[in-house]
């Protein structure tokens, strides 16, 4: 699952791949926003990303799509 996170007052976004489902990511975002807590996600390499809930600008959650290489038929 591909997740892009926009942080307030920061020009670059945080992009990560995670094995968590979209539902699990949405629950983590809701918890961070409602409690004023911390958004805590683990990427596919086992690294943990922590973002304060009050600093979240936006979050985009979507399936990672493998790019196609070569010539194919439509």
N, CA, C and O atoms as a Maestro MAE file, in Angstrom:
{
 s_m_m2io_version
 :::
 2.0.0
}

f_m_ct {
 s_m_title
 :::
 protein
 m_atom[296] {
  # First column is atom index #
  i_m_mmod_type
  r_m_x_coord
  r_m_y_coord
  r_m_z_coord
  i_m_residue_number
  s_m_chain_name
  s_m_pdb_residue_name
  s_m_pdb_atom_name
  i_m_atomic_number
  :::
  1 25 0.837 -1.154 0.000 1 A "UNK " " N  " 7
  2 3 0.000 0.000 0.000 1 A "UNK " " CA " 6
  3 2 0.893 1.232 0.000 1 A "UNK " " C  " 6
  4 15 1.814 1.339 0.811 1 A "UNK " " O  " 8
  5 25 0.625 2.148 -0.897 2 A "UNK " " N  " 7
  6 3 1.389 3.391 -0.980 2 A "UNK " " CA " 6
  7 2 0.692 4.465 -0.154 2 A "UNK " " C  " 6
  8 15 -0.518 4.662 -0.275 2 A "UNK " " O  " 8
  9 25 1.454 5.156 0.681 3 A "UNK " " N  " 7
  10 3 0.918 6.220 1.526 3 A "UNK " " CA " 6
  11 2 1.788 7.456 1.339 3 A "UNK " " C  " 6
  12 15 3.010 7.387 1.467 3 A "UNK " " O  " 8
  13 25 1.151 8.593 1.035 4 A "UNK " " N  " 7
  14 3 1.833 9.884 0.929 4 A "UNK " " CA " 6
  15 2 1.265 10.784 2.005 4 A "UNK " " C  " 6
  16 15 0.048 10.889 2.159 4 A "UNK " " O  " 8
  17 25 2.154 11.440 2.759 5 A "UNK " " N  " 7
  18 3 1.746 12.272 3.884 5 A "UNK " " CA " 6
  19 2 2.281 13.683 3.684 5 A "UNK " " C  " 6
  20 15 3.477 13.886 3.478 5 A "UNK " " O  " 8
  21 25 1.378 14.653 3.749 6 A "UNK " " N  " 7
  22 3 1.766 16.058 3.714 6 A "UNK " " CA " 6
  23 2 1.819 16.597 5.127 6 A "UNK " " C  " 6
  24 15 0.868 16.436 5.891 6 A "UNK " " O  " 8
  25 25 2.917 17.234 5.479 7 A "UNK " " N  " 7
  26 3 3.096 17.796 6.813 7 A "UNK " " CA " 6
  27 2 3.015 19.314 6.707 7 A "UNK " " C  " 6
  28 15 3.600 19.911 5.804 7 A "UNK " " O  " 8
  29 25 2.292 19.932 7.628 8 A "UNK " " N  " 7
  30 3 2.129 21.387 7.616 8 A "UNK " " CA " 6
  31 2 3.480 22.083 7.697 8 A "UNK " " C  " 6
  32 15 4.361 21.671 8.451 8 A "UNK " " O  " 8
  33 25 3.628 23.142 6.912 9 A "UNK " " N  " 7
  34 3 4.823 23.993 6.892 9 A "UNK " " CA " 6
  35 2 6.085 23.260 6.447 9 A "UNK " " C  " 6
  36 15 7.196 23.686 6.764 9 A "UNK " " O  " 8
  37 25 5.917 22.152 5.710 10 A "UNK " " N  " 7
  38 3 7.052 21.410 5.154 10 A "UNK " " CA " 6
  39 2 6.790 21.232 3.663 10 A "UNK " " C  " 6
  40 15 5.714 20.777 3.274 10 A "UNK " " O  " 8
  41 25 7.761 21.585 2.827 11 A "UNK " " N  " 7
  42 3 7.561 21.554 1.385 11 A "UNK " " CA " 6
  43 2 7.512 20.139 0.806 11 A "UNK " " C  " 6
  44 15 6.796 19.898 -0.166 11 A "UNK " " O  " 8
  45 25 8.256 19.211 1.383 12 A "UNK " " N  " 7
  46 3 8.311 17.848 0.846 12 A "UNK " " CA " 6
  47 2 7.308 16.949 1.546 12 A "UNK " " C  " 6
  48 15 7.040 17.094 2.739 12 A "UNK " " O  " 8
  49 25 6.764 16.021 0.783 13 A "UNK " " N  " 7
  50 3 5.853 15.052 1.372 13 A "UNK " " CA " 6
  51 2 6.621 13.804 1.786 13 A "UNK " " C  " 6
  52 15 7.731 13.560 1.313 13 A "UNK " " O  " 8
  53 25 6.028 13.028 2.660 14 A "UNK " " N  " 7
  54 3 6.595 11.748 3.078 14 A "UNK " " CA " 6
  55 2 5.900 10.665 2.270 14 A "UNK " " C  " 6
  56 15 4.673 10.566 2.294 14 A "UNK " " O  " 8
  57 25 6.666 9.855 1.556 15 A "UNK " " N  " 7
  58 3 6.109 8.768 0.756 15 A "UNK " " CA " 6
  59 2 6.664 7.449 1.282 15 A "UNK " " C  " 6
  60 15 7.868 7.311 1.498 15 A "UNK " " O  " 8
  61 25 5.762 6.475 1.487 16 A "UNK " " N  " 7
  62 3 6.215 5.178 1.973 16 A "UNK " " CA " 6
  63 2 5.317 4.074 1.438 16 A "UNK " " C  " 6
  64 15 4.168 4.304 1.061 16 A "UNK " " O  " 8
  65 25 5.869 2.880 1.417 17 A "UNK " " N  " 7
  66 3 5.146 1.653 1.084 17 A "UNK " " CA " 6
  67 2 4.977 0.876 2.377 17 A "UNK " " C  " 6
  68 15 5.937 0.694 3.125 17 A "UNK " " O  " 8
  69 25 3.761 0.416 2.645 18 A "UNK " " N  " 7
  70 3 3.505 -0.344 3.852 18 A "UNK " " CA " 6
  71 2 2.712 -1.604 3.525 18 A "UNK " " C  " 6
  72 15 1.988 -1.659 2.531 18 A "UNK " " O  " 8
  73 25 2.860 -2.606 4.371 19 A "UNK " " N  " 7
  74 3 2.113 -3.851 4.203 19 A "UNK " " CA " 6
  75 2 0.741 -3.778 4.867 19 A "UNK " " C  " 6
  76 15 -0.063 -4.699 4.723 19 A "UNK " " O  " 8
  77 25 0.465 -2.696 5.594 20 A "UNK " " N  " 7
  78 3 -0.821 -2.527 6.272 20 A "UNK " " CA " 6
  79 2 -1.925 -2.288 5.241 20 A "UNK " " C  " 6
  80 15 -1.672 -1.771 4.153 20 A "UNK " " O  " 8
  81 25 -3.138 -2.670 5.597 21 A "UNK " " N  " 7
  82 3 -4.280 -2.462 4.705 21 A "UNK " " CA " 6
  83 2 -4.715 -0.998 4.762 21 A "UNK " " C  " 6
  84 15 -4.328 -0.263 5.670 21 A "UNK " " O  " 8
  85 25 -5.518 -0.585 3.790 22 A "UNK " " N  " 7
  86 3 -6.027 0.786 3.765 22 A "UNK " " CA " 6
  87 2 -6.866 1.060 5.009 22 A "UNK " " C  " 6
  88 15 -6.846 2.173 5.535 22 A "UNK " " O  " 8
  89 25 -7.590 0.071 5.476 23 A "UNK " " N  " 7
  90 3 -8.419 0.222 6.675 23 A "UNK " " CA " 6
  91 2 -7.556 0.457 7.918 23 A "UNK " " C  " 6
  92 15 -7.885 1.292 8.759 23 A "UNK " " O  " 8
  93 25 -6.451 -0.285 8.026 24 A "UNK " " N  " 7
  94 3 -5.545 -0.104 9.171 24 A "UNK " " CA " 6
  95 2 -4.899 1.281 9.157 24 A "UNK " " C  " 6
  96 15 -4.756 1.917 10.202 24 A "UNK " " O  " 8
  97 25 -4.512 1.742 7.967 25 A "UNK " " N  " 7
  98 3 -3.908 3.073 7.844 25 A "UNK " " CA " 6
  99 2 -4.934 4.145 8.216 25 A "UNK " " C  " 6
  100 15 -4.609 5.102 8.919 25 A "UNK " " O  " 8
  101 25 -6.170 3.982 7.744 26 A "UNK " " N  " 7
  102 3 -7.223 4.949 8.055 26 A "UNK " " CA " 6
  103 2 -7.492 4.998 9.563 26 A "UNK " " C  " 6
  104 15 -7.706 6.077 10.115 26 A "UNK " " O  " 8
  105 25 -7.485 3.847 10.227 27 A "UNK " " N  " 7
  106 3 -7.688 3.815 11.679 27 A "UNK " " CA " 6
  107 2 -6.555 4.531 12.410 27 A "UNK " " C  " 6
  108 15 -6.797 5.245 13.383 27 A "UNK " " O  " 8
  109 25 -5.325 4.344 11.947 28 A "UNK " " N  " 7
  110 3 -4.175 5.014 12.561 28 A "UNK " " CA " 6
  111 2 -4.271 6.529 12.381 28 A "UNK " " C  " 6
  112 15 -3.936 7.284 13.293 28 A "UNK " " O  " 8
  113 25 -4.727 6.974 11.210 29 A "UNK " " N  " 7
  114 3 -4.877 8.402 10.948 29 A "UNK " " CA " 6
  115 2 -5.969 8.976 11.844 29 A "UNK " " C  " 6
  116 15 -5.781 10.024 12.462 29 A "UNK " " O  " 8
  117 25 -7.119 8.287 11.916 30 A "UNK " " N  " 7
  118 3 -8.225 8.750 12.764 30 A "UNK " " CA " 6
  119 2 -7.798 8.870 14.222 30 A "UNK " " C  " 6
  120 15 -8.137 9.844 14.894 30 A "UNK " " O  " 8
  121 25 -7.059 7.887 14.708 31 A "UNK " " N  " 7
  122 3 -6.606 7.911 16.098 31 A "UNK " " CA " 6
  123 2 -5.659 9.079 16.341 31 A "UNK " " C  " 6
  124 15 -5.746 9.742 17.374 31 A "UNK " " O  " 8
  125 25 -4.758 9.336 15.402 32 A "UNK " " N  " 7
  126 3 -3.800 10.434 15.564 32 A "UNK " " CA " 6
  127 2 -4.507 11.784 15.557 32 A "UNK " " C  " 6
  128 15 -4.123 12.692 16.294 32 A "UNK " " O  " 8
  129 25 -5.528 11.917 14.736 33 A "UNK " " N  " 7
  130 3 -6.239 13.190 14.650 33 A "UNK " " CA " 6
  131 2 -7.188 13.414 15.824 33 A "UNK " " C  " 6
  132 15 -7.298 14.532 16.327 33 A "UNK " " O  " 8
  133 25 -7.868 12.365 16.261 34 A "UNK " " N  " 7
  134 3 -8.867 12.544 17.313 34 A "UNK " " CA " 6
  135 2 -8.227 12.743 18.689 34 A "UNK " " C  " 6
  136 15 -8.741 13.516 19.497 34 A "UNK " " O  " 8
  137 25 -7.149 12.078 18.959 35 A "UNK " " N  " 7
  138 3 -6.513 12.156 20.269 35 A "UNK " " CA " 6
  139 2 -5.415 13.217 20.340 35 A "UNK " " C  " 6
  140 15 -4.869 13.478 21.412 35 A "UNK " " O  " 8
  141 25 -5.094 13.827 19.202 36 A "UNK " " N  " 7
  142 3 -3.955 14.738 19.179 36 A "UNK " " CA " 6
  143 2 -2.659 13.979 19.376 36 A "UNK " " C  " 6
  144 15 -1.661 14.526 19.847 36 A "UNK " " O  " 8
  145 25 -2.692 12.705 19.005 37 A "UNK " " N  " 7
  146 3 -1.554 11.820 19.214 37 A "UNK " " CA " 6
  147 2 -0.569 11.847 18.067 37 A "UNK " " C  " 6
  148 15 -0.332 12.884 17.447 37 A "UNK " " O  " 8
  149 25 -0.005 10.695 17.801 38 A "UNK " " N  " 7
  150 3 1.039 10.554 16.797 38 A "UNK " " CA " 6
  151 2 0.608 9.503 15.778 38 A "UNK " " C  " 6
  152 15 0.153 8.420 16.147 38 A "UNK " " O  " 8
  153 25 0.754 9.829 14.487 39 A "UNK " " N  " 7
  154 3 0.528 8.848 13.424 39 A "UNK " " CA " 6
  155 2 1.772 7.976 13.354 39 A "UNK " " C  " 6
  156 15 2.873 8.474 13.121 39 A "UNK " " O  " 8
  157 25 1.597 6.683 13.555 40 A "UNK " " N  " 7
  158 3 2.714 5.743 13.602 40 A "UNK " " CA " 6
  159 2 2.475 4.672 12.542 40 A "UNK " " C  " 6
  160 15 1.549 3.870 12.659 40 A "UNK " " O  " 8
  161 25 3.320 4.665 11.500 41 A "UNK " " N  " 7
  162 3 3.222 3.669 10.431 41 A "UNK " " CA " 6
  163 2 4.571 2.982 10.258 41 A "UNK " " C  " 6
  164 15 5.617 3.592 10.480 41 A "UNK " " O  " 8
  165 25 4.544 1.721 9.864 42 A "UNK " " N  " 7
  166 3 5.764 0.959 9.602 42 A "UNK " " CA " 6
  167 2 5.813 0.643 8.114 42 A "UNK " " C  " 6
  168 15 4.845 0.130 7.553 42 A "UNK " " O  " 8
  169 25 6.951 0.950 7.466 43 A "UNK " " N  " 7
  170 3 7.074 0.683 6.037 43 A "UNK " " CA " 6
  171 2 7.479 -0.770 5.789 43 A "UNK " " C  " 6
  172 15 7.681 -1.536 6.731 43 A "UNK " " O  " 8
  173 25 7.593 -1.137 4.521 44 A "UNK " " N  " 7
  174 3 7.883 -2.530 4.144 44 A "UNK " " CA " 6
  175 2 9.273 -2.980 4.563 44 A "UNK " " C  " 6
  176 15 9.540 -4.180 4.619 44 A "UNK " " O  " 8
  177 25 10.165 -2.036 4.859 45 A "UNK " " N  " 7
  178 3 11.522 -2.384 5.292 45 A "UNK " " CA " 6
  179 2 11.644 -2.427 6.808 45 A "UNK " " C  " 6
  180 15 12.733 -2.642 7.339 45 A "UNK " " O  " 8
  181 25 10.520 -2.221 7.513 46 A "UNK " " N  " 7
  182 3 10.530 -2.278 8.967 46 A "UNK " " CA " 6
  183 2 10.845 -0.969 9.659 46 A "UNK " " C  " 6
  184 15 10.938 -0.932 10.886 46 A "UNK " " O  " 8
  185 25 11.011 0.104 8.906 47 A "UNK " " N  " 7
  186 3 11.278 1.413 9.509 47 A "UNK " " CA " 6
  187 2 9.965 2.021 9.983 47 A "UNK " " C  " 6
  188 15 8.933 1.873 9.329 47 A "UNK " " O  " 8
  189 25 10.008 2.702 11.117 48 A "UNK " " N  " 7
  190 3 8.804 3.306 11.679 48 A "UNK " " CA " 6
  191 2 8.792 4.802 11.395 48 A "UNK " " C  " 6
  192 15 9.784 5.496 11.617 48 A "UNK " " O  " 8
  193 25 7.654 5.289 10.901 49 A "UNK " " N  " 7
  194 3 7.479 6.703 10.599 49 A "UNK " " CA " 6
  195 2 6.514 7.269 11.621 49 A "UNK " " C  " 6
  196 15 5.423 6.731 11.809 49 A "UNK " " O  " 8
  197 25 6.906 8.353 12.285 50 A "UNK " " N  " 7
  198 3 6.089 8.997 13.305 50 A "UNK " " CA " 6
  199 2 5.836 10.442 12.893 50 A "UNK " " C  " 6
  200 15 6.776 11.184 12.605 50 A "UNK " " O  " 8
  201 25 4.559 10.842 12.866 51 A "UNK " " N  " 7
  202 3 4.191 12.215 12.536 51 A "UNK " " CA " 6
  203 2 3.177 12.683 13.573 51 A "UNK " " C  " 6
  204 15 2.167 12.012 13.786 51 A "UNK " " O  " 8
  205 25 3.423 13.821 14.222 52 A "UNK " " N  " 7
  206 3 2.439 14.329 15.186 52 A "UNK " " CA " 6
  207 2 1.097 14.594 14.496 52 A "UNK " " C  " 6
  208 15 1.061 15.169 13.409 52 A "UNK " " O  " 8
  209 25 0.013 14.182 15.119 53 A "UNK " " N  " 7
  210 3 -1.316 14.358 14.532 53 A "UNK " " CA " 6
  211 2 -1.641 15.809 14.244 53 A "UNK " " C  " 6
  212 15 -2.296 16.101 13.243 53 A "UNK " " O  " 8
  213 25 -1.203 16.729 15.093 54 A "UNK " " N  " 7
  214 3 -1.500 18.153 14.899 54 A "UNK " " CA " 6
  215 2 -0.735 18.754 13.718 54 A "UNK " " C  " 6
  216 15 -1.072 19.845 13.256 54 A "UNK " " O  " 8
  217 25 0.301 18.050 13.221 55 A "UNK " " N  " 7
  218 3 1.104 18.555 12.107 55 A "UNK " " CA " 6
  219 2 0.662 17.991 10.758 55 A "UNK " " C  " 6
  220 15 1.178 18.406 9.720 55 A "UNK " " O  " 8
  221 25 -0.292 17.044 10.759 56 A "UNK " " N  " 7
  222 3 -0.740 16.449 9.497 56 A "UNK " " CA " 6
  223 2 -1.467 17.491 8.649 56 A "UNK " " C  " 6
  224 15 -2.361 18.189 9.128 56 A "UNK " " O  " 8
  225 25 -1.067 17.581 7.382 57 A "UNK " " N  " 7
  226 3 -1.755 18.453 6.433 57 A "UNK " " CA " 6
  227 2 -2.742 17.655 5.612 57 A "UNK " " C  " 6
  228 15 -3.900 18.049 5.474 57 A "UNK " " O  " 8
  229 25 -2.293 16.532 5.063 58 A "UNK " " N  " 7
  230 3 -3.127 15.641 4.269 58 A "UNK " " CA " 6
  231 2 -2.469 14.275 4.200 58 A "UNK " " C  " 6
  232 15 -1.268 14.141 4.437 58 A "UNK " " O  " 8
  233 25 -3.267 13.256 3.873 59 A "UNK " " N  " 7
  234 3 -2.758 11.898 3.708 59 A "UNK " " CA " 6
  235 2 -3.451 11.279 2.501 59 A "UNK " " C  " 6
  236 15 -4.676 11.321 2.388 59 A "UNK " " O  " 8
  237 25 -2.663 10.708 1.604 60 A "UNK " " N  " 7
  238 3 -3.192 10.026 0.431 60 A "UNK " " CA " 6
  239 2 -2.859 8.547 0.563 60 A "UNK " " C  " 6
  240 15 -1.693 8.171 0.685 60 A "UNK " " O  " 8
  241 25 -3.892 7.714 0.539 61 A "UNK " " N  " 7
  242 3 -3.720 6.273 0.684 61 A "UNK " " CA " 6
  243 2 -4.202 5.625 -0.605 61 A "UNK " " C  " 6
  244 15 -5.322 5.881 -1.047 61 A "UNK " " O  " 8
  245 25 -3.357 4.783 -1.214 62 A "UNK " " N  " 7
  246 3 -3.750 4.113 -2.445 62 A "UNK " " CA " 6
  247 2 -2.910 2.897 -2.710 62 A "UNK " " C  " 6
  248 15 -1.821 2.737 -2.158 62 A "UNK " " O  " 8
  249 25 -3.425 2.044 -3.557 63 A "UNK " " N  " 7
  250 3 -2.700 0.845 -3.946 63 A "UNK " " CA " 6
  251 2 -1.468 1.235 -4.745 63 A "UNK " " C  " 6
  252 15 -1.505 2.158 -5.559 63 A "UNK " " O  " 8
  253 25 -0.379 0.522 -4.502 64 A "UNK " " N  " 7
  254 3 0.808 0.741 -5.324 64 A "UNK " " CA " 6
  255 2 0.586 0.021 -6.638 64 A "UNK " " C  " 6
  256 15 0.106 -1.112 -6.667 64 A "UNK " " O  " 8
  257 25 0.935 0.680 -7.710 65 A "UNK " " N  " 7
  258 3 0.709 0.130 -9.036 65 A "UNK " " CA " 6
  259 2 2.044 -0.146 -9.693 65 A "UNK " " C  " 6
  260 15 2.886 0.747 -9.796 65 A "UNK " " O  " 8
  261 25 2.242 -1.352 -10.130 66 A "UNK " " N  " 7
  262 3 3.482 -1.714 -10.808 66 A "UNK " " CA " 6
  263 2 3.480 -1.100 -12.204 66 A "UNK " " C  " 6
  264 15 2.500 -1.211 -12.941 66 A "UNK " " O  " 8
  265 25 4.586 -0.453 -12.557 67 A "UNK " " N  " 7
  266 3 4.664 0.138 -13.882 67 A "UNK " " CA " 6
  267 2 4.936 -0.952 -14.914 67 A "UNK " " C  " 6
  268 15 5.673 -1.906 -14.665 67 A "UNK " " O  " 8
  269 25 4.322 -0.779 -16.068 68 A "UNK " " N  " 7
  270 3 4.477 -1.747 -17.139 68 A "UNK " " CA " 6
  271 2 5.664 -1.371 -18.008 68 A "UNK " " C  " 6
  272 15 5.881 -0.197 -18.309 68 A "UNK " " O  " 8
  273 25 6.417 -2.361 -18.401 69 A "UNK " " N  " 7
  274 3 7.592 -2.127 -19.199 69 A "UNK " " CA " 6
  275 2 7.457 -2.930 -20.499 69 A "UNK " " C  " 6
  276 15 7.015 -4.079 -20.496 69 A "UNK " " O  " 8
  277 25 7.846 -2.301 -21.597 70 A "UNK " " N  " 7
  278 3 7.811 -3.014 -22.871 70 A "UNK " " CA " 6
  279 2 6.548 -2.732 -23.650 70 A "UNK " " C  " 6
  280 15 5.760 -1.850 -23.310 70 A "UNK " " O  " 8
  281 25 6.381 -3.502 -24.700 71 A "UNK " " N  " 7
  282 3 5.230 -3.334 -25.563 71 A "UNK " " CA " 6
  283 2 4.169 -4.351 -25.190 71 A "UNK " " C  " 6
  284 15 4.461 -5.539 -25.056 71 A "UNK " " O  " 8
  285 25 2.985 -3.907 -25.028 72 A "UNK " " N  " 7
  286 3 1.896 -4.797 -24.666 72 A "UNK " " CA " 6
  287 2 0.652 -4.464 -25.440 72 A "UNK " " C  " 6
  288 15 0.563 -3.415 -26.079 72 A "UNK " " O  " 8
  289 25 -0.296 -5.348 -25.382 73 A "UNK " " N  " 7
  290 3 -1.562 -5.102 -26.055 73 A "UNK " " CA " 6
  291 2 -2.548 -4.551 -25.051 73 A "UNK " " C  " 6
  292 15 -2.538 -4.933 -23.881 73 A "UNK " " O  " 8
  293 25 -3.395 -3.655 -25.508 74 A "UNK " " N  " 7
  294 3 -4.399 -3.074 -24.640 74 A "UNK " " CA " 6
  295 2 -5.634 -3.894 -24.596 74 A "UNK " " C  " 6
  296 15 -6.587 -3.538 -23.903 74 A "UNK " " O  " 8
  :::
 }
 m_bond[295] {
  # First column is bond index #
  i_m_from
  i_m_to
  i_m_order
  :::
  1 1 2 1
  2 2 3 1
  3 3 4 2
  4 3 5 1
  5 5 6 1
  6 6 7 1
  7 7 8 2
  8 7 9 1
  9 9 10 1
  10 10 11 1
  11 11 12 2
  12 11 13 1
  13 13 14 1
  14 14 15 1
  15 15 16 2
  16 15 17 1
  17 17 18 1
  18 18 19 1
  19 19 20 2
  20 19 21 1
  21 21 22 1
  22 22 23 1
  23 23 24 2
  24 23 25 1
  25 25 26 1
  26 26 27 1
  27 27 28 2
  28 27 29 1
  29 29 30 1
  30 30 31 1
  31 31 32 2
  32 31 33 1
  33 33 34 1
  34 34 35 1
  35 35 36 2
  36 35 37 1
  37 37 38 1
  38 38 39 1
  39 39 40 2
  40 39 41 1
  41 41 42 1
  42 42 43 1
  43 43 44 2
  44 43 45 1
  45 45 46 1
  46 46 47 1
  47 47 48 2
  48 47 49 1
  49 49 50 1
  50 50 51 1
  51 51 52 2
  52 51 53 1
  53 53 54 1
  54 54 55 1
  55 55 56 2
  56 55 57 1
  57 57 58 1
  58 58 59 1
  59 59 60 2
  60 59 61 1
  61 61 62 1
  62 62 63 1
  63 63 64 2
  64 63 65 1
  65 65 66 1
  66 66 67 1
  67 67 68 2
  68 67 69 1
  69 69 70 1
  70 70 71 1
  71 71 72 2
  72 71 73 1
  73 73 74 1
  74 74 75 1
  75 75 76 2
  76 75 77 1
  77 77 78 1
  78 78 79 1
  79 79 80 2
  80 79 81 1
  81 81 82 1
  82 82 83 1
  83 83 84 2
  84 83 85 1
  85 85 86 1
  86 86 87 1
  87 87 88 2
  88 87 89 1
  89 89 90 1
  90 90 91 1
  91 91 92 2
  92 91 93 1
  93 93 94 1
  94 94 95 1
  95 95 96 2
  96 95 97 1
  97 97 98 1
  98 98 99 1
  99 99 100 2
  100 99 101 1
  101 101 102 1
  102 102 103 1
  103 103 104 2
  104 103 105 1
  105 105 106 1
  106 106 107 1
  107 107 108 2
  108 107 109 1
  109 109 110 1
  110 110 111 1
  111 111 112 2
  112 111 113 1
  113 113 114 1
  114 114 115 1
  115 115 116 2
  116 115 117 1
  117 117 118 1
  118 118 119 1
  119 119 120 2
  120 119 121 1
  121 121 122 1
  122 122 123 1
  123 123 124 2
  124 123 125 1
  125 125 126 1
  126 126 127 1
  127 127 128 2
  128 127 129 1
  129 129 130 1
  130 130 131 1
  131 131 132 2
  132 131 133 1
  133 133 134 1
  134 134 135 1
  135 135 136 2
  136 135 137 1
  137 137 138 1
  138 138 139 1
  139 139 140 2
  140 139 141 1
  141 141 142 1
  142 142 143 1
  143 143 144 2
  144 143 145 1
  145 145 146 1
  146 146 147 1
  147 147 148 2
  148 147 149 1
  149 149 150 1
  150 150 151 1
  151 151 152 2
  152 151 153 1
  153 153 154 1
  154 154 155 1
  155 155 156 2
  156 155 157 1
  157 157 158 1
  158 158 159 1
  159 159 160 2
  160 159 161 1
  161 161 162 1
  162 162 163 1
  163 163 164 2
  164 163 165 1
  165 165 166 1
  166 166 167 1
  167 167 168 2
  168 167 169 1
  169 169 170 1
  170 170 171 1
  171 171 172 2
  172 171 173 1
  173 173 174 1
  174 174 175 1
  175 175 176 2
  176 175 177 1
  177 177 178 1
  178 178 179 1
  179 179 180 2
  180 179 181 1
  181 181 182 1
  182 182 183 1
  183 183 184 2
  184 183 185 1
  185 185 186 1
  186 186 187 1
  187 187 188 2
  188 187 189 1
  189 189 190 1
  190 190 191 1
  191 191 192 2
  192 191 193 1
  193 193 194 1
  194 194 195 1
  195 195 196 2
  196 195 197 1
  197 197 198 1
  198 198 199 1
  199 199 200 2
  200 199 201 1
  201 201 202 1
  202 202 203 1
  203 203 204 2
  204 203 205 1
  205 205 206 1
  206 206 207 1
  207 207 208 2
  208 207 209 1
  209 209 210 1
  210 210 211 1
  211 211 212 2
  212 211 213 1
  213 213 214 1
  214 214 215 1
  215 215 216 2
  216 215 217 1
  217 217 218 1
  218 218 219 1
  219 219 220 2
  220 219 221 1
  221 221 222 1
  222 222 223 1
  223 223 224 2
  224 223 225 1
  225 225 226 1
  226 226 227 1
  227 227 228 2
  228 227 229 1
  229 229 230 1
  230 230 231 1
  231 231 232 2
  232 231 233 1
  233 233 234 1
  234 234 235 1
  235 235 236 2
  236 235 237 1
  237 237 238 1
  238 238 239 1
  239 239 240 2
  240 239 241 1
  241 241 242 1
  242 242 243 1
  243 243 244 2
  244 243 245 1
  245 245 246 1
  246 246 247 1
  247 247 248 2
  248 247 249 1
  249 249 250 1
  250 250 251 1
  251 251 252 2
  252 251 253 1
  253 253 254 1
  254 254 255 1
  255 255 256 2
  256 255 257 1
  257 257 258 1
  258 258 259 1
  259 259 260 2
  260 259 261 1
  261 261 262 1
  262 262 263 1
  263 263 264 2
  264 263 265 1
  265 265 266 1
  266 266 267 1
  267 267 268 2
  268 267 269 1
  269 269 270 1
  270 270 271 1
  271 271 272 2
  272 271 273 1
  273 273 274 1
  274 274 275 1
  275 275 276 2
  276 275 277 1
  277 277 278 1
  278 278 279 1
  279 279 280 2
  280 279 281 1
  281 281 282 1
  282 282 283 1
  283 283 284 2
  284 283 285 1
  285 285 286 1
  286 286 287 1
  287 287 288 2
  288 287 289 1
  289 289 290 1
  290 290 291 1
  291 291 292 2
  292 291 293 1
  293 293 294 1
  294 294 295 1
  295 295 296 2
  :::
 }
}
